[in-house]
Amino acid sequence: MDEVTLVKTRLQAGIWEGELHVPDAVSTLPEIEVTYLDQPVPGHTLAEDPEREGVWFFRFAVPSELINDGVQTFVMTDRETGRVLNSLSMIAGEGLSEDIRAEMDLLRQELDLLKRAFRRHCLETGAN
């Protein structure tokens, strides 16, 4: 495969970390751009792995001012080609937890309905 790939290794303490794999056939490193809502986000680094040929460490600090309620997506692209190399989606906030609680409540109600119907069925058919 002759394409550059960016593989996530972890997200810890607000820092997204990955490995940029550059095949021998690629002569120049891509210039990685991180965007949020189509706006560039600064604060990323690229450092060569001294132990592995063609592997670079990519680090991106997620700006705390961009963490809000709802879903936020950060996209990492090759600036020259526009090809998406990877992305980070974060879900946060009170609105989300309310949605999950409402869904859980609905599931509990449906389960109670099924339990009552099953018990009624067992009584009507004489099953134990």
N, C-alpha and C positions, 0 to 999 in steps of 0.2 A: 504494500500500500504506500503510495507516494504523497499522502496528505499529512499535513500537520494536524496533530490532535492535542486537545487540552483536556486532561482527565482530572476530575476532582479527587483529592486525597482526603480532605477533611474540612470542616468548618468548626473553628474553636476560638472562643473569646472574641467573636466578631470578625475573625480573619478567615477568609476563604482561601484555601491552599490547593494547588493542583500541580500537575506535571505537564509540561509542554513537550511533546515528543516530535522531534524534527527528523524526518528520514534523510539519509545521505543524499538523495536526489534533489532535495530542496537546498538551494544555494544561499538564500538569505532568510533570516529570522523574520517572522511576521511581526508587525507592530500591533500589539493587542490593545484594543480600546474597550473600556468598560463603560456602559451607558445605563442610565435609569431614566425612563420616560423620554427616550431619545436624546438625552442630554449627557455629555461626557462626565464621568466621575473620576477624579484624580485619586492617587494614593495606591497605585499597584507597583509591584516590583517584579523583575525577571532576573534570575541568577542561574548561571550554568552549574549543573551537577558535576563536580570534579571526578566522580567515580564512574559515571555512565556517559558514554558518547551519545550526543544527540538528544539529551534530556536536560530540560531547564525547569527550575522551580519558579512557579508563579504564585504570588501572594497579593491578595486584594483585601484591604481593610474596609469593611462595610461602614459607611458614615452613619453615626448614630442619629443625626438629624434627618436621615432618610427612612428611618424605621417608624412606620405609622400604622394606624388601624387598617386592616384589610390586607390585600396581597400586594407585595412589592416584588418586581422582577428586575434583576440586574443581568445584562447581556454582555458577554465577552465575545468580541468579533475581531477578525483580521481587518484592520483599518483599510488596507489596500483593496482587498477583494470583497469585503462586506460579509464574508462567510462567518456564520455563527459557530464559534468554537465550543462554547458552553454557556450555561446560565445558572443563576441562583434565584429561586423564588422563596420568599418568606411570607408567612401568614401570621398575623398578630392582631391583637386587639379584643376589646370587649364585645364588639359586634359578632365576631366569630364564635366566641364562647356561648353567646345567647343563641346563635343558630344551632350549635351542637346540642345545647340543652333542650331546645325546642324539638329537635329531631329525636333525641333520646326519650323525651316525654311522649312523643307520637309513637315510637316503637314500644314503649311500655304499655300504652293504651291498646295497641294492636295485639300485643302478647296477652294481655288480660282478656281481650275479646276472644282470642283463640282458645285460651284455657277454659273459659266458660262454655264455649261451643263444644270443646272436646269432652268436658265433664257431662254436659247435657247429652251428648251422643252416647257416652258410656252408660248413663242411667237408662236411656231409651232402649239400648240394645242389650242391656243386662250384662255388659262386660265389666270385669273387675279391674 
